[in-house]
Amino acid sequence: MSRQFLAAAPLQACKLAAVLVTVLAAIAALTGLSPVGPLRVLLIVAFIGPLLGLVVLVETLVAGYRALLTDEEPLGRFGDRPVYLVLRVLEVVLTVTAGGAFVVLIWTLPENLPGPGAIGVLFVGVALGLLVLVAVLARTVLEYVLHRRTPDPDADPQPASRSVDTRE
């Protein structure tokens, strides 16, 4: 990951780092390479979903507020990038829905839930967490790809082989 991406989009870089660390920790725990048991990692995956959902919701609300303050059309910035728009909407819908579903699931649990029922709830939470991780990973990777494709504003627009004085 380039330092320019870290400076240009720190929130996206942090979300990408959170997803990658969670996935690597899950792989390490499930393969036995980590002293932390797989149950703890599954709990982390289950609870990271609502947290990332909250981050994405706040990010979307701030972006919407900023869009309202500008004079251009609300979707004007995204008109030339339909794939980005679809992926951003998909990320918001999936993360907020999955995070909300997990919170509602935990909220409605009975107090004396037997062990097999709790394991089932854990698996549902892990599935919702993985859905959030995939949605956030897809968007942050697209942000990174778009960042890499945009020309650097500090770079010299003319290659070194061209003459500086092209006026005739």
Disulfide bonds with the S-S distance in Angstrom:
none
